[in-house]
Amino acid sequence: LCLGTACFIVLEVPVVRASGGEPEYDAEYLIVLGAGVRGDTPSLSLRNRLDAALEYMQEHPDCTAIVSGGQGQGENVSEAQAMFDYLTARGIAPERILQEAASTSTMENLSLSFELLRSFGTQPESAEIAVVSSEYHLYRAQYLARTMGVEVHGVAACTSNIALRANYFIREAF
């Protein structure tokens, strides 16, 4: 039991440490990771991420967002399209948003977003990039980006449901 608890703590520390993000970081590109859509409506988790992205984009008017997420079962539109609609309805100019609408996982969100940047002539390895995700998920997103040779900064979206937040932080360690 003590060994299991110690292992959990060691694994949880980097997750908690990364959870604050770096909202002051001035990114050229902001990758917003998808989190599910109910019909045409972003899930609560996705709305939390979109609100963080909206605030960041308002504070960083030269930043371009890449909204990343495909269309899953029960979704009438891709997560990318739902995110695009949400942000543009709240005043973000459409030309500031690129859509990556094929991914089905965090790894694909990142790799396909990096490919999209390359298609526009930007090398992600040398670009200033931040990733928006739920606070508990930032460490994993940053870790996966590093495995692809890209250093990204985190922008934390606060999970508004406290019970879910605690559950997700515990799950991330595993």
Disulfide bonds with the S-S distance in Angstrom:
none
